[in-house]
Amino acid sequence: METTNATDITRQIAKETMQNEVVLNAAYINGKWTAIEASSVDSEDTDTQNLYDPNTGEVLAMTRLCTSAHVETAVNAASAAYANWSQTPVSVRAHYLHAIADAMEQQFDKLVGLSVLNNGKPIEEAKIDVGDAIACYRYYANLITDQETWSEVPTNEAGIRLLKTFAPVGVCALIVPWNFPMVTTSWKLAPALAAGCTVVLKPSEVTLLPELMLGNILSSIDLPKGVVNILPGAAEVGAAMTSHPLIDKVSFTGSNVVGEKVMTQAAKSIKDISLELGGKSAIVVRADADIDYACDLIIGGVFTNAGQICSATSRLLVHQDIAPTLFEALKVKTASLQVGDGFDTSTQMGPMVSEQQLKQVKKYCDIATAENLTCLTGGEISASQGYFAAPTVYIDVPVTSQLWLEEVFGPVLVSKTFKDDAEAISLANDSKYALAATIVSTDEKVALAMALQIEAGHIWINEQQIVLPESGWGGFKQSGIGRELGGGGLSAYQKSKHVLLSD
């Protein structure tokens, strides 16, 4: 008699959630699901989207996507809701943020299952993601509660007082990526709602399953109509949002190529803008580092989420004195990583999110072969079902290599040795990106001194890539504009107002 294993059971539960609770072929506009009517054009029209299980390559569902007409309706709803929501007491806004977090906690397992099913990430990573999203909603509920309505600004002028307050920036277009469903949504939506903004949200059409559950949650907590509108759509919808005259702010996370287009579209009507774009971050391993622990940090920094992380520390800089020993240990640990189905609890690295992303990784592995790079381990693309790429490490990579310069967005690490801290800092900074970095050293004083000199918005010292709601997130150079998370994340959705009055 054939038995059903735990992996199959958890996948089946996730599919049942998809079938029974996820609303497909609809947009969430003005507080309700609105059906997206089938196009009158033939079935090959681009208003449909297949949703896949990256673990198997199976088509989970086909759904219709929004068009620019839906954007018009959603933006009008958000604009109409703005007058009331922007003046809603802070305590009420905080209540709704806590209510979102409460609802996510109640549906924790369902959200995790949908993330694994549609994104492919290992189940333990998906649990961390949902927990991080919940924490973000709670953080901004508390932060806005603690923010003073009025603060007095000291002046040298007698007989007058200067007061400062904050106002919401307005109606916001939020465009989020596929690599961290629910997480990047919370990074944008939580501070926007806390500030008093209304929102039109476009989740990635690739990973709609976990994102669309948000509409159900918003209805269940009775969030006022029009405050949040969710449009499952492709590039056409994003362009319509970023160029709409009633949109006051655009917040986009994604590739630099698309980010440039977003910036151009937003510039036409001088919209406020936040961009969180690419990275080619460095991890610096000094000669005094513990090699075994350093390998764990290297692996976590580049192979978590199959390398599909903007902050992935995909450039390894290791001191020449320990390089041979470290590379040998890294080869063993990398080769032993359990790559497989995200629903399998023993899986340490899951598949790429899509066939397109798998082809992207293969392209760079082919480039590495053409450039005669030395492959320490990996370099293979699985021919089996699912979108699997082997965790891959190249050593002695020249700084002119495409793999050194360009963001792969996959499980590919390039490495180079250095002779001293000055060279390590120079190599770390030799990039058009400047999002993040990691330093591994037993000398905290030296590591902190290096952190001051490395160009990056977030730096970890002897730690995995933990991102706290309290910390700011964003980079320098071509890694983007503005900050998310922390106080800066709230400020991104507020504008200061000053009032001068007689004393």
C-alpha positions as CSV (number, residue, x, y, z in Angstrom):
1,M,0.0,0.0,0.0
2,E,1.4,3.4,-1.0
3,T,2.0,5.8,1.8
4,T,1.8,9.6,1.8
5,N,4.8,11.3,3.4
6,A,4.9,14.5,5.4
7,T,6.1,16.6,2.4
8,D,3.1,15.5,0.3
9,I,0.7,16.2,3.2
10,T,1.9,19.8,3.8
11,R,1.8,20.5,0.0
12,Q,-1.8,19.2,-0.2
13,I,-2.9,21.4,2.8
14,A,-1.3,24.4,1.0
15,K,-3.2,23.5,-2.2
16,E,-6.5,23.3,-0.3
17,T,-5.8,26.7,1.2
18,M,-5.2,28.0,-2.4
19,Q,-8.4,26.5,-3.7
20,N,-10.6,27.4,-0.8
21,E,-9.3,30.8,0.4
22,V,-7.2,32.6,-2.2
23,V,-9.4,34.8,-4.5
24,L,-8.0,34.6,-8.0
25,N,-9.2,36.4,-11.2
26,A,-10.1,39.4,-9.0
27,A,-8.7,42.7,-7.7
28,Y,-9.3,44.0,-4.2
29,I,-10.7,47.5,-4.8
30,N,-12.6,49.8,-2.4
31,G,-12.9,47.1,0.3
32,K,-14.1,44.2,-1.8
33,W,-13.0,41.7,-4.4
34,T,-13.9,42.8,-7.9
35,A,-13.9,40.2,-10.7
36,I,-11.4,40.7,-13.5
37,E,-13.4,39.9,-16.6
38,A,-11.9,37.7,-19.3
39,S,-10.3,39.6,-22.2
40,S,-12.2,39.7,-25.5
41,V,-8.8,39.0,-27.2
42,D,-7.7,35.4,-27.7
43,S,-6.4,33.4,-24.8
44,E,-2.7,34.3,-25.6
45,D,-3.3,37.8,-24.5
46,T,-1.0,39.0,-21.7
47,D,-3.8,39.5,-19.1
48,T,-3.4,35.9,-17.9
49,Q,-0.7,34.5,-15.6
50,N,0.2,30.9,-14.7
51,L,1.1,30.4,-11.1
52,Y,3.7,27.7,-10.5
53,D,5.0,25.4,-7.8
54,P,8.8,26.0,-8.3
55,N,9.5,22.7,-6.5
56,T,7.9,20.7,-9.2
57,G,7.3,23.0,-12.1
58,E,3.6,22.2,-11.9
59,V,1.0,24.8,-12.9
60,L,-1.0,25.5,-9.8
61,A,-3.5,27.8,-11.3
62,M,-4.1,30.3,-14.1
63,T,-5.4,33.7,-13.2
64,R,-6.4,36.8,-15.0
65,L,-4.4,40.0,-14.3
66,C,-5.5,43.6,-13.9
67,T,-5.2,46.2,-16.7
68,S,-4.7,50.0,-16.6
69,A,-8.5,50.4,-16.3
70,H,-8.4,48.7,-12.9
71,V,-5.6,51.1,-11.8
72,E,-7.9,54.0,-12.6
73,T,-10.7,52.6,-10.4
74,A,-8.3,51.7,-7.5
75,V,-6.5,55.0,-7.5
76,N,-9.8,56.8,-7.4
77,A,-10.9,54.7,-4.5
78,A,-7.7,55.4,-2.6
79,S,-8.0,59.1,-3.4
80,A,-11.5,59.2,-2.1
81,A,-10.6,57.4,1.1
82,Y,-7.6,59.7,1.8
83,A,-9.4,62.6,3.4
84,N,-10.9,60.5,6.2
85,W,-8.0,58.1,6.7
86,S,-5.4,60.8,6.8
87,Q,-7.3,62.4,9.7
88,T,-8.0,59.1,11.5
89,P,-6.7,59.2,15.1
90,V,-3.3,57.6,15.5
91,S,-4.7,55.1,18.0
92,V,-7.2,53.9,15.4
93,R,-4.5,53.4,12.7
94,A,-2.4,51.5,15.2
95,H,-5.4,49.3,16.1
96,Y,-5.7,48.3,12.4
97,L,-2.0,47.5,12.1
98,H,-2.2,45.3,15.2
99,A,-5.4,43.7,13.8
100,I,-3.5,42.8,10.6
101,A,-0.7,41.2,12.7
102,D,-3.3,39.3,14.8
103,A,-5.0,37.9,11.7
104,M,-1.6,36.9,10.2
105,E,-0.8,35.1,13.4
106,Q,-4.1,33.3,13.3
107,Q,-3.4,32.2,9.7
108,F,0.4,31.6,10.2
109,D,0.5,28.1,8.9
110,K,-1.6,28.9,5.8
111,L,0.5,31.8,4.9
112,V,3.7,29.7,5.3
113,G,2.2,27.0,3.1
114,L,1.2,29.3,0.4
115,S,4.7,30.9,0.4
116,V,6.4,27.5,0.0
117,L,3.9,26.4,-2.6
118,N,4.3,29.5,-4.8
119,N,7.8,30.8,-4.0
120,G,9.6,27.5,-3.4
121,K,11.6,28.6,-0.3
122,P,12.3,26.1,2.4
123,I,9.5,25.9,5.0
124,E,11.7,27.2,7.8
125,E,12.6,30.2,5.8
126,A,8.9,30.8,5.0
127,K,8.1,30.7,8.8
128,I,10.8,33.4,9.4
129,D,9.3,35.5,6.6
130,V,5.7,35.5,8.0
131,G,7.1,36.2,11.5
132,D,9.1,39.1,10.2
133,A,6.0,40.6,8.4
134,I,3.9,40.3,11.6
135,A,6.7,42.0,13.6
136,C,6.8,44.8,11.1
137,Y,3.1,45.6,11.4
138,R,3.4,45.6,15.2
139,Y,6.5,47.8,15.1
140,Y,4.8,50.6,13.1
141,A,1.7,50.4,15.2
142,N,3.8,51.1,18.3
143,L,6.1,53.7,16.5
144,I,3.2,55.8,15.3
145,T,1.6,55.7,18.8
146,D,4.8,57.0,20.3
147,Q,5.3,59.8,17.8
148,E,4.4,63.2,19.2
149,T,1.6,65.1,17.4
150,W,3.4,68.4,18.0
151,S,7.1,69.0,19.0
152,E,8.6,72.4,19.8
153,V,11.6,73.5,17.8
154,P,14.1,75.6,19.8
155,T,14.7,79.1,18.2
156,N,16.7,82.2,19.1
157,E,13.8,84.5,18.4
158,A,11.9,86.0,21.4
159,G,8.1,86.2,21.5
160,I,7.4,83.4,19.1
161,R,7.2,79.6,19.1
162,L,7.9,77.1,16.3
163,L,6.0,73.8,16.3
164,K,6.6,70.8,14.1
165,T,4.2,68.1,13.1
166,F,4.0,65.4,10.4
167,A,1.4,64.9,7.6
168,P,1.0,61.8,5.4
169,V,2.5,62.2,2.0
170,G,-0.7,61.2,0.2
171,V,-1.9,58.4,-2.0
172,C,0.9,55.8,-2.5
173,A,1.7,53.3,-5.2
174,L,3.5,50.3,-3.6
175,I,5.2,47.8,-6.0
176,V,6.7,44.8,-4.4
177,P,8.9,41.9,-5.7
178,W,8.5,38.1,-5.7
179,N,11.5,37.1,-3.6
180,F,10.0,37.9,-0.2
181,P,6.2,37.8,-0.4
182,M,4.5,39.5,2.5
183,V,7.8,40.7,4.0
184,T,8.5,43.5,1.5
185,T,4.7,44.3,1.4
186,S,4.8,44.8,5.2
187,W,7.9,47.0,4.9
188,K,5.9,49.4,2.7
189,L,2.3,49.0,3.8
190,A,2.8,49.2,7.5
191,P,4.5,52.6,7.6
192,A,2.3,53.9,4.9
193,L,-0.9,53.1,6.9
194,A,0.7,54.3,10.1
195,A,1.5,57.6,8.5
196,G,-2.1,58.0,7.3
197,C,-1.5,57.3,3.6
198,T,-3.9,55.3,1.4
199,V,-2.5,52.7,-0.9
200,V,-2.6,51.0,-4.2
201,L,-0.5,47.8,-3.9
202,K,0.8,45.7,-6.8
203,P,2.2,42.4,-5.6
204,S,4.4,40.4,-8.0
205,E,2.3,38.4,-10.5
206,V,4.8,35.5,-10.0
207,T,3.9,35.0,-6.3
208,L,0.3,36.0,-5.9
209,L,-0.9,33.2,-3.7
210,P,0.4,34.4,-0.3
211,E,0.0,38.1,-1.2
212,L,-3.7,37.9,-2.1
213,M,-4.6,36.6,1.3
214,L,-4.0,40.1,2.5
215,G,-7.3,41.2,0.9
216,N,-9.2,38.7,3.0
217,I,-7.5,39.9,6.1
218,L,-8.3,43.5,5.4
219,S,-12.0,42.7,5.0
220,S,-12.0,40.6,8.1
221,I,-10.7,43.5,10.2
222,D,-13.1,46.0,8.6
223,L,-10.4,48.3,7.3
224,P,-12.2,51.3,5.8
225,K,-13.0,51.0,2.2
226,G,-10.4,52.3,-0.3
227,V,-7.6,52.6,2.2
228,V,-5.8,49.6,0.7
229,N,-6.4,48.4,-2.9
230,I,-4.6,45.3,-4.3
231,L,-4.0,44.9,-8.0
232,P,-2.5,41.6,-9.3
233,G,-0.9,42.8,-12.5
234,A,2.2,42.9,-14.7
235,A,4.3,45.7,-16.0
236,E,1.3,47.5,-17.6
237,V,-0.3,48.0,-14.2
238,G,3.0,49.2,-12.6
239,A,3.5,51.8,-15.3
240,A,-0.1,53.0,-14.9
241,M,0.3,53.4,-11.2
242,T,3.7,55.2,-11.3
243,S,2.4,57.7,-13.9
244,H,-1.1,58.3,-12.5
245,P,-1.7,62.0,-11.7
246,L,-3.4,61.2,-8.4
247,I,-0.5,59.2,-7.0
248,D,1.7,61.2,-4.7
249,K,4.4,58.7,-3.9
250,V,5.9,55.6,-5.5
251,S,7.7,53.0,-3.5
252,F,9.4,50.3,-5.7
253,T,11.5,47.3,-4.9
254,G,13.0,45.4,-7.8
255,S,15.7,45.5,-10.5
256,N,17.7,48.5,-11.5
257,V,16.4,48.3,-15.1
258,V,12.8,48.6,-14.0
259,G,13.8,51.1,-11.2
260,E,15.1,53.5,-13.9
261,K,11.7,53.3,-15.7
262,V,9.8,53.9,-12.5
263,M,12.0,56.9,-11.7
264,T,11.4,58.3,-15.2
265,Q,7.6,57.8,-15.0
266,A,7.4,59.3,-11.5
267,A,9.5,62.3,-12.5
268,K,6.9,63.6,-15.0
269,S,4.6,64.7,-12.2
270,I,7.4,65.2,-9.5
271,K,6.2,62.3,-7.3
272,D,7.9,61.4,-4.0
273,I,9.9,58.2,-4.7
274,S,11.6,55.4,-2.8
275,L,13.6,52.8,-4.7
276,E,15.2,49.6,-3.2
277,L,17.2,48.1,-6.1
278,G,20.1,45.8,-6.7
279,G,23.2,44.7,-4.8
280,K,26.5,42.9,-5.2
281,S,27.4,42.9,-1.6
282,A,30.7,41.8,-0.1
283,I,31.6,39.5,2.8
284,V,35.0,40.2,4.2
285,V,36.7,37.4,6.2
286,R,39.8,38.6,8.0
287,A,42.8,36.4,8.9
288,D,41.7,36.2,12.6
289,A,38.2,34.8,11.8
290,D,37.0,31.4,13.0
291,I,37.0,29.5,9.7
292,D,34.1,27.1,10.5
293,Y,31.8,30.0,11.6
294,A,32.9,32.1,8.7
295,C,31.8,29.4,6.3
296,D,28.4,29.3,8.0
297,L,28.1,33.1,7.5
298,I,29.2,32.9,3.9
299,I,26.7,30.1,3.1
300,G,23.9,31.9,4.9
301,G,24.7,35.2,3.1
302,V,24.5,33.8,-0.5
303,F,22.4,30.6,-0.4
304,T,19.5,31.7,1.7
305,N,16.4,31.9,-0.5
306,A,18.5,30.3,-3.2
307,G,20.5,33.5,-3.5
308,Q,17.4,35.5,-4.5
309,I,18.1,38.3,-2.1
310,C,19.1,41.9,-3.0
311,S,21.5,42.0,-0.1
312,A,23.1,38.6,-0.9
313,T,26.8,38.8,0.0
314,S,27.8,37.2,-3.3
315,R,31.3,38.6,-3.4
316,L,33.6,36.8,-0.9
317,L,36.8,38.6,0.1
318,V,39.1,36.3,2.2
319,H,42.5,37.0,3.6
320,Q,45.2,35.3,1.6
321,D,46.8,33.6,4.7
322,I,43.6,31.6,5.5
323,A,42.2,31.3,1.9
324,P,43.3,27.7,1.2
325,T,41.9,26.3,4.5
326,L,38.7,28.3,4.2
327,F,38.1,27.3,0.6
328,E,38.5,23.6,1.4
329,A,36.0,23.9,4.3
330,L,33.6,26.0,2.3
331,K,33.7,23.4,-0.5
332,V,32.7,20.6,1.8
333,K,29.9,22.6,3.5
334,T,28.5,23.9,0.3
335,A,28.5,20.5,-1.4
336,S,26.7,19.0,1.6
337,L,23.8,21.5,1.5
338,Q,20.5,19.7,1.1
339,V,18.8,21.1,-2.0
340,G,15.3,20.1,-2.5
341,D,11.5,20.5,-2.1
342,G,10.7,23.5,0.2
343,F,8.0,21.4,2.0
344,D,10.7,18.8,3.0
345,T,11.8,19.9,6.5
346,S,15.4,18.6,5.7
347,T,15.8,21.0,2.8
348,Q,18.3,23.8,3.3
349,M,18.0,25.4,-0.1
350,G,15.0,25.4,-2.3
351,P,14.5,26.0,-6.1
352,M,14.6,29.2,-8.0
353,V,11.2,30.9,-8.1
354,S,10.7,30.4,-11.9
355,E,12.0,28.9,-15.0
356,Q,13.1,32.4,-16.1
357,Q,15.2,32.8,-13.0
358,L,16.7,29.4,-13.5
359,K,17.7,30.4,-17.0
360,Q,19.3,33.6,-15.5
361,V,21.5,31.4,-13.2
362,K,22.4,29.1,-16.1
363,K,23.4,32.2,-18.2
364,Y,25.9,33.2,-15.6
365,C,27.3,29.7,-15.2
366,D,27.8,29.6,-19.0
367,I,29.6,33.0,-18.8
368,A,31.8,31.6,-16.0
369,T,32.7,28.7,-18.3
370,A,33.5,31.1,-21.2
371,E,35.6,33.2,-18.9
372,N,37.5,30.1,-17.6
373,L,36.6,30.8,-14.0
374,T,37.7,28.2,-11.5
375,C,34.6,26.4,-10.1
376,L,35.2,25.2,-6.5
377,T,31.8,23.4,-6.4
378,G,28.5,23.5,-8.1
379,G,27.8,25.0,-11.5
380,E,25.1,22.6,-12.5
381,I,21.4,23.2,-13.4
382,S,19.1,20.3,-12.5
383,A,17.4,18.6,-15.4
384,S,14.8,17.1,-13.1
385,Q,11.4,18.5,-12.3
386,G,11.4,21.9,-10.6
387,Y,13.7,24.9,-11.0
388,F,16.8,23.8,-9.1
389,A,20.3,25.2,-9.4
390,A,23.3,23.9,-7.4
391,P,24.9,26.2,-4.8
392,T,28.0,27.3,-6.7
393,V,31.3,28.9,-5.7
394,Y,34.0,30.3,-8.0
395,I,37.4,31.2,-6.7
396,D,40.2,33.6,-7.9
397,V,37.6,35.6,-9.9
398,P,39.0,38.7,-11.6
399,V,37.3,42.0,-10.9
400,T,36.6,42.4,-14.6
401,S,34.5,39.3,-14.7
402,Q,30.8,39.7,-15.4
403,L,30.1,37.5,-12.4
404,W,32.1,39.8,-10.2
405,L,30.4,43.0,-11.5
406,E,26.8,41.9,-12.1
407,E,24.0,40.8,-9.8
408,V,23.1,37.1,-10.6
409,F,20.2,36.9,-8.1
410,G,20.9,33.2,-7.6
411,P,23.0,30.8,-5.6
412,V,26.4,31.9,-7.1
413,L,29.3,33.1,-5.0
414,V,32.5,34.7,-6.5
415,S,35.6,35.1,-4.4
416,K,39.0,36.8,-4.3
417,T,41.8,37.0,-1.8
418,F,43.2,40.2,-0.2
419,K,46.5,40.9,1.6
420,D,45.4,43.6,4.2
421,D,42.4,45.5,5.4
422,A,42.9,48.4,3.1
423,E,42.8,46.2,0.0
424,A,39.7,44.4,1.4
425,I,37.9,47.8,1.9
426,S,38.9,48.9,-1.6
427,L,37.6,45.7,-3.2
428,A,34.4,45.8,-1.2
429,N,33.7,49.4,-2.4
430,D,34.6,48.6,-6.0
431,S,31.0,48.2,-7.1
432,K,28.2,50.3,-8.6
433,Y,26.0,48.9,-5.8
434,A,26.3,49.6,-2.1
435,L,23.4,47.9,-0.2
436,A,25.0,45.6,2.4
437,A,28.1,43.9,3.7
438,T,29.3,41.4,6.2
439,I,32.6,41.5,8.2
440,V,33.9,38.3,9.9
441,S,36.6,39.0,12.5
442,T,37.3,38.3,16.2
443,D,38.5,41.9,16.6
444,E,35.4,44.0,17.0
445,K,37.2,47.3,17.2
446,V,38.9,46.7,13.8
447,A,35.6,45.4,12.3
448,L,33.8,48.5,13.4
449,A,36.5,50.7,11.9
450,M,36.1,48.8,8.6
451,A,32.4,49.2,8.8
452,L,32.8,53.0,8.8
453,Q,34.8,52.8,5.6
454,I,32.8,50.2,3.6
455,E,30.1,51.8,1.5
456,A,26.9,50.0,2.5
457,G,23.6,50.8,4.1
458,H,23.5,47.8,6.4
459,I,26.5,45.9,7.7
460,W,26.6,42.7,9.8
461,I,29.6,41.8,11.9
462,N,29.9,38.1,12.8
463,E,26.2,37.6,12.2
464,Q,23.8,36.2,9.7
465,Q,21.6,38.5,7.7
466,I,19.1,39.4,10.4
467,V,17.0,42.4,9.5
468,L,15.1,44.0,12.4
469,P,12.1,46.3,12.0
470,E,13.9,48.9,14.1
471,S,16.9,49.1,11.6
472,G,16.9,51.2,8.5
473,W,17.1,49.4,5.2
474,G,18.5,50.8,2.0
475,G,21.8,51.5,0.2
476,F,24.0,54.0,-1.5
477,K,25.0,54.4,-5.2
478,Q,22.8,52.4,-7.5
479,S,21.3,50.3,-4.8
480,G,18.4,52.8,-4.4
481,I,17.0,56.0,-3.0
482,G,15.6,56.4,0.6
483,R,15.2,54.0,3.5
484,E,12.7,51.4,4.6
485,L,12.2,50.1,8.2
486,G,13.0,51.9,11.4
487,G,12.1,55.6,11.9
488,G,13.3,56.4,8.4
489,G,10.7,53.9,7.0
490,L,7.9,56.0,8.6
491,S,9.5,59.3,7.5
492,A,9.4,58.0,3.9
493,Y,5.5,58.3,4.1
494,Q,5.4,61.6,6.0
495,K,6.2,65.3,5.3
496,S,7.1,67.7,8.1
497,K,4.8,70.7,8.7
498,H,5.8,73.7,10.8
499,V,3.6,76.2,12.6
500,L,4.9,79.5,13.8
501,L,2.8,81.3,16.4
502,S,3.0,84.1,19.0
503,D,4.3,83.1,22.4
